[in-house]
Each structure stands twice: as structure tokens, then as C-alpha cells.
Amino acid sequence: MNWRNNIVILALGLSSAFTFAQSNLLNAKTPDQIGKKTEAELSADNDKPLPYGYVHDRDILMGKRIWEMIDLDERVNFPLYFPVEGDVMSSPDRRPLYNVLVSAIKEGKITEVYDSSYFTTKKTMQDIEGSLFTVDTTDVGREQMNEDISAYRSGAKQISEEYIRKTEIEAYHVDAYKIVGYWYFDKRQGELKYRMLGICPVVPDLYTMNEEVKDFVELFWVYLPASRDVLHEAKAFNSRNSAMSFTFDHILNARRFSGVIYLEENVFGDRLIKDYMKENAQMQLLESERVKEKIRDFEQDMWNY
């Protein structure tokens, strides 16, 4: 076995042991020093998300609000989904985007949470918690209650915990993310730009979670510009260089994901693509691409004589 094979084996061993960005990996003298940053690194990492520039309404030559669906089954979208199911052995500092959002909402770091993508009605923490889990009694528990219903109603008897079933939304339940953003042409800089406005996790309905055919619902909408500090602190995996992890703020604002357009604002009350391309998934995808190309071609057409 030559030295090149040894290097490959060593690299594979390190990648399997430390699958997340491990700072100080090459400078550590003992394993417990891996992941611990120096004072200089901590000082350099103490930054803020890149601020948005001011855009005057008169500088917008063309603007269109677009809604997209980010399917988490696509490989390019995996950084938004993994790790799940408590897999923190190899990635102690990395969490899925769902956990980042929910934890920040519970801690009060994210307060701009709404019930729709138009950001008109806020959702309280009680509203969100009511959508995150349900508590139900099993059939055996109901039979036990029916034997002496008056005693259970008076509180003299309590249902055993083994007969109580709690269903809770976890990160691995998230099927997709819906996002809304604004494509606009800045005539001062002469280029097409994008500004993401909100993001929403799409999860199975709690009451259909255990059924073969699930109903999917929008959990909540987070207004992104007010949540960038939280997303900037949370890290995601960089498959090309694990020493330089991405932030969720960078992934979303740089559009490092694959999304399918399902709605553009229109004169028909913002009707969905599936409402006028009914029962034909292929035509819906083609219409989504047509909307995308229409926006993209506007910038190209500006330079035609």
C-alpha cells in the first residue's frame, strides 16, 4: 500500500469521525482540542449578517413577488434538513433549520411570526405550541375509563401514562419549506436582484400523521429580514469544505437551494399554478419554469437593442 492510499484512508477516517465543520482540526494536539476555537477565531467569527442595501421604490423598474416550494427530498436541499433524530455525536454544533426556528421562537429571539405569507396576523407562542403536538388516549385507555367514568371525571382515578399517546412534530417530519421573495430589477445598478421575505415549514397534519395519506399544513411563517441574526449564528454543512461551514442566512439569501415556483402574484387574486393547471403535474412544472424564465429574461431583454 503506497502513501497515496494511506492519505485517502486517513481522510476517509477523519471525515467519518468528524462529519461537521471542526475548527482547529489540523492544529489540535489532543482530540479534546478539536472544535475549540482560539480567541482570534472567536473574535473573527463575531460578525453580523451582511446588511441589505437601501432600495428606493423609484429604482425598481420591475418587481414581482414569487412563492416557491423547497423539497427536502432533493439532495441539494439536504443542508436544510440534516441532522435529524438527535444525531449530535458527529455534529454537536449543527442543527436542522426547523430546530433553529422553533428554538428561537420559544426563546423569544424570533418574534415576527405570522399565520400567512402576507404577514398580516401574528401567531402567538400558544398558537404555535398548539400546532406542534397533540395528546390523545389509546383505545385501551378509553376502555379503562368507560369501566368507571365517574371516578375518572372526579379525579379519583388517573389514566396510566402507558395509555397516553403524545404526538409531536420533529425535525424529521418536515417535508418541505415554502418561501416567499421579491424579484426586482434595480435600474440604478442595472441588474436583477432577489430579496427573500419569509419562510414556512411544511409538516404533516398531526391528526393524519399516522395515516397512509397525510395532509400537509403550513406551520408558521417567519419574516426573514427580522430573523437574520438568528440564522447567521446557526451553521449548516458545507460538503466541499467542512472547515468553512455555511450559515442558514447565507444559504437562503444566496439561494443555495432548489425551489419550484407554485405561485406568482397576479391579477386573479394570487391564484395558485395548480388552480389553472389542474390535474397535470407535468404542465404545472412547465408553467413554473415559464414563470422563472419570464423573470430571468427581463434582465437579458434590457440589454437588447
C-alpha contacts under 8 A as a table, 3 or more apart, distances in Angstrom:
res1	aa1	res2	aa2	distance
1	M	5	N	6.31
1	M	6	N	7.26
2	N	5	N	5.61
2	N	6	N	6.64
3	W	6	N	5.00
3	W	7	I	6.32
4	R	7	I	5.13
4	R	8	V	6.36
5	N	8	V	5.08
5	N	9	I	6.19
6	N	9	I	5.17
6	N	10	L	6.08
7	I	10	L	5.06
7	I	11	A	6.08
8	V	11	A	5.11
8	V	12	L	6.18
9	I	12	L	5.13
9	I	13	G	6.11
10	L	13	G	5.07
10	L	14	L	6.22
11	A	14	L	5.18
11	A	15	S	6.11
12	L	15	S	5.06
12	L	16	S	6.15
13	G	16	S	5.27
13	G	17	A	6.20
14	L	17	A	5.11
14	L	18	F	5.82
14	L	19	T	7.87
15	S	18	F	5.24
15	S	19	T	5.22
16	S	19	T	5.69
17	A	90	S	6.60
18	F	21	A	7.48
18	F	22	Q	6.83
18	F	90	S	5.55
18	F	91	S	7.42
19	T	90	S	5.69
19	T	91	S	6.65
19	T	242	S	7.52
20	F	90	S	6.45
20	F	91	S	5.15
20	F	94	R	7.55
20	F	237	F	6.34
20	F	242	S	6.02
21	A	91	S	7.95
21	A	237	F	7.06
21	A	238	N	7.77
21	A	241	N	7.97
21	A	242	S	4.34
21	A	243	A	4.67
21	A	244	M	6.49
21	A	245	S	5.87
22	Q	25	L	5.73
22	Q	34	I	6.39
22	Q	35	G	4.85
22	Q	242	S	7.09
22	Q	243	A	5.93
23	S	34	I	6.43
23	S	35	G	4.66
23	S	36	K	6.46
23	S	37	K	6.17
23	S	243	A	6.21
24	N	27	N	5.21
24	N	28	A	5.74
24	N	33	Q	7.25
24	N	34	I	5.52
24	N	35	G	5.91
24	N	36	K	6.47
24	N	37	K	6.33
25	L	28	A	5.61
25	L	33	Q	7.98
25	L	34	I	5.20
25	L	35	G	6.85
28	A	31	P	6.78
28	A	33	Q	5.32
28	A	34	I	5.74
29	K	33	Q	6.95
30	T	33	Q	5.66
30	T	34	I	7.43
31	P	34	I	5.50
32	D	35	G	7.91
33	Q	36	K	5.59
37	K	40	A	7.97
37	K	41	E	5.77
37	K	42	L	6.24
38	T	41	E	5.17
38	T	42	L	6.25
39	E	42	L	5.11
39	E	43	S	6.10
40	A	43	S	5.10
40	A	44	A	6.16
41	E	44	A	5.03
41	E	45	D	6.06
42	L	45	D	5.06
42	L	46	N	6.24
43	S	46	N	5.29
44	A	47	D	6.97
48	K	229	D	6.84
48	K	232	H	7.22
49	P	228	R	6.72
49	P	229	D	6.51
49	P	232	H	6.02
49	P	249	D	7.36
55	V	59	D	6.73
55	V	60	I	7.72
55	V	186	D	7.98
56	H	59	D	5.33
56	H	60	I	7.12
57	D	60	I	5.51
58	R	61	L	7.46
59	D	186	D	5.65
59	D	187	K	5.52
59	D	188	R	6.20
60	I	63	G	6.54
60	I	184	Y	6.27
60	I	185	F	5.67
60	I	186	D	5.12
60	I	187	K	6.32
61	L	184	Y	7.26
61	L	185	F	5.50
61	L	186	D	6.32
61	L	187	K	5.96
62	M	184	Y	5.30
62	M	185	F	5.18
62	M	186	D	7.84
63	G	182	Y	6.80
63	G	183	W	5.63
63	G	184	Y	4.14
63	G	185	F	6.58
64	K	182	Y	5.69
64	K	183	W	5.33
64	K	184	Y	6.41
64	K	264	E	7.34
64	K	265	E	6.83
65	R	180	V	7.09
65	R	181	G	5.74
65	R	182	Y	4.44
65	R	183	W	6.33
65	R	264	E	6.08
65	R	265	E	5.71
66	I	180	V	5.70
66	I	181	G	5.49
66	I	182	Y	6.09
66	I	183	W	7.29
66	I	261	I	7.03
66	I	263	L	6.13
66	I	264	E	4.64
66	I	265	E	6.58
67	W	178	K	7.12
67	W	179	I	5.72
67	W	180	V	4.40
67	W	181	G	6.55
67	W	261	I	5.80
67	W	262	Y	6.02
67	W	263	L	5.08
67	W	264	E	6.14
68	E	178	K	5.74
68	E	179	I	5.34
68	E	180	V	6.37
68	E	259	G	5.63
68	E	260	V	5.17
68	E	261	I	4.19
68	E	262	Y	5.58
68	E	263	L	7.01
69	M	176	A	6.79
69	M	177	Y	5.90
69	M	178	K	4.65
69	M	179	I	6.49
69	M	259	G	5.26
69	M	260	V	5.18
69	M	261	I	6.35
69	M	262	Y	6.79
70	I	77	N	7.36
70	I	176	A	5.44
70	I	177	Y	5.03
70	I	178	K	6.15
70	I	179	I	7.63
70	I	257	F	7.40
70	I	258	S	6.16
70	I	259	G	4.53
70	I	260	V	6.65
71	D	74	E	5.97
71	D	77	N	7.13
71	D	175	D	6.83
71	D	176	A	4.70
71	D	177	Y	6.81
71	D	258	S	7.63
71	D	259	G	6.98
72	L	75	R	7.50
72	L	77	N	5.44
72	L	78	F	6.22
72	L	80	L	7.46
72	L	81	Y	6.47
72	L	174	V	7.97
72	L	175	D	6.05
72	L	176	A	5.22
72	L	177	Y	7.65
73	D	77	N	7.29
73	D	78	F	7.42
73	D	175	D	7.72
74	E	77	N	5.54
74	E	78	F	6.86
74	E	258	S	7.74
75	R	78	F	5.30
76	V	79	P	7.47
76	V	256	R	7.92
76	V	257	F	5.99
76	V	258	S	6.65
77	N	80	L	5.79
77	N	81	Y	7.12
77	N	257	F	5.42
77	N	258	S	6.57
78	F	81	Y	5.08
78	F	82	F	5.99
79	P	82	F	5.74
79	P	96	P	7.56
79	P	236	A	5.78
79	P	237	F	5.79
79	P	238	N	7.90
80	L	96	P	5.88
80	L	97	L	5.40
80	L	236	A	7.31
80	L	248	F	7.82
81	Y	84	V	7.16
81	Y	96	P	5.21
81	Y	97	L	6.52
81	Y	98	Y	7.71
81	Y	171	A	7.42
81	Y	172	Y	7.49
81	Y	174	V	7.90
82	F	95	R	7.19
82	F	96	P	5.30
83	P	86	G	7.34
83	P	87	D	5.90
83	P	88	V	7.51
83	P	91	S	7.80
83	P	94	R	7.35
83	P	95	R	6.13
83	P	96	P	5.73
84	V	87	D	5.88
84	V	95	R	7.76
84	V	96	P	6.70
84	V	171	A	5.96
84	V	172	Y	5.63
85	E	170	E	7.94
85	E	171	A	7.33
85	E	172	Y	6.66
87	D	90	S	7.22
87	D	91	S	7.31
88	V	91	S	4.86
88	V	92	P	4.74
88	V	93	D	7.78
88	V	94	R	7.60
89	M	92	P	6.08
91	S	94	R	5.35
93	D	235	K	7.50
94	R	234	A	7.18
94	R	235	K	5.84
94	R	236	A	6.33
94	R	237	F	7.83
95	R	99	N	6.34
95	R	100	V	6.57
95	R	234	A	7.54
95	R	235	K	7.52
95	R	236	A	7.52
96	P	99	N	5.55
96	P	100	V	6.52
96	P	171	A	6.80
96	P	236	A	7.83
97	L	100	V	5.02
97	L	101	L	6.27
97	L	248	F	7.45
98	Y	101	L	5.28
98	Y	102	V	6.17
98	Y	171	A	5.74
98	Y	174	V	7.62
98	Y	201	P	7.11
99	N	102	V	5.21
99	N	103	S	5.81
99	N	171	A	6.44
100	V	103	S	5.42
100	V	104	A	6.11
100	V	230	V	7.95
100	V	231	L	7.61
100	V	234	A	7.10
101	L	104	A	5.26
101	L	105	I	6.20
101	L	110	I	7.69
102	V	105	I	5.12
102	V	106	K	6.22
103	S	106	K	5.16
103	S	107	E	6.13
104	A	107	E	5.08
104	A	108	G	6.04
104	A	109	K	4.94
104	A	110	I	5.44
104	A	230	V	7.25
105	I	108	G	5.12
105	I	109	K	5.94
105	I	110	I	4.82
105	I	111	T	6.42
105	I	125	M	7.55
106	K	109	K	7.73
106	K	125	M	7.05
107	E	110	I	7.75
108	G	111	T	6.07
109	K	227	S	7.97
109	K	230	V	7.21
110	I	113	V	7.32
110	I	226	A	7.57
110	I	227	S	5.94
110	I	230	V	7.63
112	E	122	K	7.20
112	E	222	V	6.07
112	E	223	Y	5.64
112	E	226	A	6.80
112	E	227	S	7.76
113	V	119	F	7.97
113	V	122	K	5.69
113	V	123	K	5.69
113	V	124	T	7.72
113	V	220	F	6.61
113	V	221	W	5.62
113	V	222	V	4.71
113	V	223	Y	6.41
114	Y	117	S	7.48
114	Y	119	F	5.49
114	Y	120	T	7.00
114	Y	121	T	5.58
114	Y	122	K	4.17
114	Y	123	K	5.01
114	Y	220	F	6.02
114	Y	221	W	5.01
114	Y	222	V	6.38
114	Y	223	Y	7.66
115	D	119	F	7.09
115	D	120	T	7.83
115	D	121	T	6.02
115	D	122	K	6.22
115	D	123	K	5.93
115	D	219	L	7.99
115	D	220	F	5.50
115	D	221	W	5.92
116	S	119	F	5.79
116	S	120	T	7.34
116	S	121	T	7.45
116	S	220	F	7.15
116	S	221	W	5.93
117	S	180	V	6.85
117	S	198	G	6.81
117	S	221	W	6.17
119	F	122	K	7.19
119	F	221	W	7.70
119	F	223	Y	7.44
123	K	127	D	5.94
123	K	128	I	6.81
123	K	220	F	7.66
124	T	127	D	5.17
124	T	128	I	6.47
125	M	128	I	5.12
125	M	129	E	6.08
126	Q	129	E	5.17
126	Q	130	G	6.15
127	D	130	G	5.28
127	D	131	S	6.74
128	I	131	S	5.25
128	I	132	L	6.47
128	I	219	L	7.55
128	I	220	F	7.36
129	E	132	L	5.04
129	E	133	F	6.95
130	G	133	F	6.35
130	G	134	T	7.51
131	S	134	T	7.82
131	S	206	L	7.75
131	S	219	L	7.02
132	L	168	E	5.69
132	L	169	I	5.26
132	L	206	L	7.96
133	F	166	K	6.97
133	F	167	T	5.35
133	F	168	E	4.03
133	F	169	I	6.11
133	F	206	L	7.05
134	T	166	K	5.75
134	T	167	T	5.29
134	T	168	E	6.53
134	T	206	L	7.00
135	V	164	I	6.99
135	V	165	R	5.83
135	V	166	K	4.48
135	V	167	T	6.45
136	D	164	I	5.90
136	D	165	R	5.15
136	D	166	K	6.28
137	T	141	G	5.83
137	T	142	R	6.50
137	T	163	Y	5.89
137	T	164	I	4.73
137	T	165	R	5.82
138	T	141	G	5.12
138	T	142	R	6.38
138	T	163	Y	5.39
138	T	164	I	6.21
138	T	165	R	6.51
139	D	142	R	5.09
139	D	143	E	6.32
140	V	143	E	5.18
140	V	144	Q	6.29
140	V	163	Y	6.77
141	G	144	Q	5.05
141	G	145	M	6.27
141	G	159	I	6.84
141	G	160	S	7.81
141	G	163	Y	5.06
141	G	164	I	7.43
142	R	145	M	5.03
142	R	146	N	6.18
143	E	146	N	5.12
143	E	147	E	6.54
144	Q	147	E	5.46
144	Q	148	D	7.39
145	M	148	D	5.70
145	M	149	I	5.17
145	M	152	Y	6.52
145	M	159	I	7.59
146	N	149	I	4.97
148	D	151	A	5.65
148	D	152	Y	6.81
149	I	152	Y	5.26
149	I	153	R	6.17
150	S	153	R	5.07
150	S	154	S	6.13
151	A	154	S	5.23
151	A	155	G	6.19
151	A	156	A	5.17
151	A	157	K	5.67
152	Y	155	G	5.09
152	Y	156	A	5.99
152	Y	157	K	4.92
152	Y	158	Q	6.19
152	Y	159	I	7.80
153	R	156	A	7.73
154	S	157	K	7.77
155	G	158	Q	6.56
159	I	163	Y	6.83
159	I	164	I	7.53
160	S	163	Y	5.64
160	S	164	I	7.07
161	E	164	I	5.12
162	E	165	R	7.68
167	T	206	L	7.09
168	E	206	L	7.67
169	I	173	H	6.24
169	I	203	V	7.68
169	I	206	L	7.64
170	E	173	H	5.42
170	E	174	V	7.33
171	A	174	V	5.69
172	Y	175	D	7.87
173	H	203	V	6.06
173	H	204	P	7.00
174	V	177	Y	7.82
174	V	201	P	6.47
174	V	202	V	5.88
174	V	203	V	4.79
174	V	204	P	7.54
175	D	201	P	7.80
175	D	202	V	5.85
175	D	203	V	5.72
175	D	204	P	7.68
176	A	201	P	6.23
176	A	202	V	5.20
176	A	203	V	7.34
177	Y	199	I	6.68
177	Y	200	C	5.45
177	Y	201	P	4.57
177	Y	202	V	5.51
178	K	199	I	5.70
178	K	200	C	5.03
178	K	201	P	6.43
178	K	202	V	6.90
179	I	196	M	7.47
179	I	197	L	7.58
179	I	198	G	5.58
179	I	199	I	4.37
179	I	200	C	6.27
180	V	196	M	6.20
180	V	197	L	5.65
180	V	198	G	5.31
180	V	199	I	6.58
181	G	194	Y	6.93
181	G	195	R	5.54
181	G	196	M	4.03
181	G	197	L	4.92
181	G	198	G	6.89
182	Y	194	Y	5.66
182	Y	195	R	5.21
182	Y	196	M	6.29
182	Y	197	L	7.20
183	W	192	L	7.14
183	W	193	K	5.83
183	W	194	Y	4.57
183	W	195	R	6.61
183	W	295	I	7.67
184	Y	192	L	5.77
184	Y	193	K	5.46
184	Y	194	Y	6.37
185	F	190	G	7.01
185	F	191	E	5.68
185	F	192	L	4.34
185	F	193	K	6.09
185	F	299	E	7.24
186	D	189	Q	5.64
186	D	190	G	5.58
186	D	191	E	5.64
186	D	192	L	6.30
186	D	193	K	7.09
187	K	190	G	4.62
187	K	191	E	6.93
191	E	299	E	6.62
192	L	296	R	7.94
192	L	299	E	6.01
195	R	253	N	7.20
196	M	224	L	6.87
196	M	225	P	7.81
196	M	252	L	7.58
196	M	253	N	6.58
197	L	223	Y	5.93
197	L	224	L	5.30
197	L	225	P	6.50
198	G	221	W	6.31
198	G	222	V	5.39
198	G	223	Y	4.55
198	G	224	L	4.83
198	G	225	P	7.90
199	I	221	W	5.60
199	I	222	V	5.45
199	I	223	Y	6.94
199	I	224	L	6.77
200	C	218	E	6.45
200	C	219	L	6.62
200	C	220	F	5.55
200	C	221	W	4.56
200	C	222	V	6.37
201	P	218	E	6.21
201	P	219	L	5.80
201	P	220	F	6.82
201	P	221	W	7.69
202	V	216	F	6.40
202	V	217	V	5.65
202	V	218	E	4.85
202	V	219	L	6.10
203	V	216	F	5.41
203	V	217	V	5.68
203	V	218	E	6.69
203	V	219	L	6.73
204	P	208	T	6.95
204	P	209	M	5.73
204	P	214	K	6.07
204	P	215	D	5.62
204	P	216	F	4.27
204	P	217	V	6.12
205	D	208	T	5.41
205	D	209	M	5.93
205	D	214	K	6.94
205	D	215	D	5.44
205	D	216	F	5.47
205	D	217	V	5.95
206	L	209	M	5.20
207	Y	210	N	7.60
208	T	211	E	5.27
208	T	213	V	7.40
208	T	214	K	5.22
208	T	215	D	6.24
209	M	214	K	5.95
209	M	215	D	7.83
210	N	214	K	7.84
211	E	214	K	6.08
218	E	221	W	7.78
222	V	227	S	7.63
223	Y	226	A	6.02
223	Y	227	S	6.75
224	L	227	S	5.06
224	L	228	R	6.26
225	P	228	R	5.74
226	A	229	D	7.83
227	S	230	V	5.66
227	S	231	L	6.52
228	R	231	L	5.04
228	R	232	H	5.86
228	R	249	D	5.98
229	D	232	H	5.07
229	D	233	E	6.47
230	V	233	E	5.41
230	V	234	A	6.66
231	L	234	A	5.26
231	L	235	K	7.98
231	L	247	T	6.60
231	L	248	F	5.13
231	L	249	D	4.93
232	H	235	K	7.45
232	H	247	T	5.27
232	H	248	F	6.10
232	H	249	D	4.99
232	H	250	H	7.30
233	E	247	T	6.74
234	A	247	T	5.68
234	A	248	F	6.23
235	K	245	S	6.16
235	K	246	F	5.63
235	K	247	T	4.43
235	K	248	F	6.23
236	A	245	S	5.93
236	A	246	F	5.12
236	A	247	T	5.64
236	A	248	F	6.32
237	F	242	S	6.77
237	F	245	S	5.53
237	F	246	F	6.31
238	N	241	N	5.57
238	N	242	S	5.36
238	N	244	M	6.78
238	N	245	S	5.11
238	N	246	F	6.02
239	S	242	S	6.25
241	N	244	M	5.66
241	N	245	S	7.29
242	S	245	S	5.93
246	F	250	H	6.45
246	F	251	I	6.75
247	T	250	H	5.20
247	T	251	I	6.36
248	F	251	I	4.98
248	F	252	L	6.14
249	D	252	L	5.44
249	D	253	N	6.04
250	H	253	N	5.32
250	H	254	A	5.60
251	I	254	A	5.40
251	I	255	R	5.85
251	I	256	R	4.99
251	I	257	F	7.22
252	L	255	R	5.03
252	L	256	R	6.42
252	L	257	F	7.44
253	N	256	R	7.90
255	R	258	S	7.81
260	V	285	L	7.67
260	V	288	S	6.60
261	I	264	E	7.56
261	I	288	S	5.13
261	I	289	E	7.68
261	I	291	V	7.71
261	I	292	K	7.55
262	Y	272	L	6.23
262	Y	273	I	5.60
262	Y	274	K	7.46
262	Y	288	S	6.52
263	L	270	D	7.06
263	L	271	R	6.95
263	L	272	L	4.94
263	L	273	I	5.71
264	E	270	D	6.55
264	E	271	R	7.93
264	E	272	L	7.55
264	E	291	V	7.85
265	E	269	G	7.58
265	E	270	D	4.75
265	E	271	R	7.71
266	N	269	G	6.22
266	N	270	D	4.87
266	N	271	R	7.12
267	V	270	D	6.64
268	F	271	R	5.89
271	R	275	D	6.52
272	L	275	D	5.21
272	L	276	Y	7.28
273	I	276	Y	5.75
273	I	277	M	5.96
273	I	284	Q	6.42
273	I	287	E	7.37
273	I	288	S	7.64
274	K	277	M	4.85
274	K	278	K	5.31
274	K	279	E	7.63
274	K	284	Q	6.32
275	D	278	K	5.77
277	M	280	N	6.36
277	M	283	M	6.49
277	M	284	Q	5.79
278	K	281	A	7.93
278	K	284	Q	7.94
280	N	283	M	5.48
280	N	284	Q	6.37
281	A	284	Q	5.01
281	A	285	L	6.34
282	Q	285	L	5.20
282	Q	286	L	6.27
283	M	286	L	4.94
283	M	287	E	6.02
284	Q	287	E	5.06
284	Q	288	S	6.15
285	L	288	S	4.95
285	L	289	E	6.29
286	L	289	E	5.07
286	L	290	R	6.15
287	E	290	R	4.87
287	E	291	V	6.28
288	S	291	V	5.28
288	S	292	K	6.33
289	E	292	K	4.95
289	E	293	E	6.07
290	R	293	E	5.14
290	R	294	K	6.04
291	V	294	K	5.07
291	V	295	I	6.48
292	K	295	I	5.42
292	K	296	R	6.23
293	E	296	R	4.84
293	E	297	D	5.76
294	K	297	D	5.26
294	K	298	F	6.49
295	I	298	F	5.44
295	I	299	E	7.53
296	R	299	E	5.99
296	R	300	Q	7.08
297	D	300	Q	4.98
297	D	301	D	5.93
298	F	301	D	5.14
298	F	302	M	6.39
299	E	302	M	5.32
299	E	303	W	7.40
300	Q	303	W	5.83
300	Q	304	N	7.16
301	D	304	N	5.23
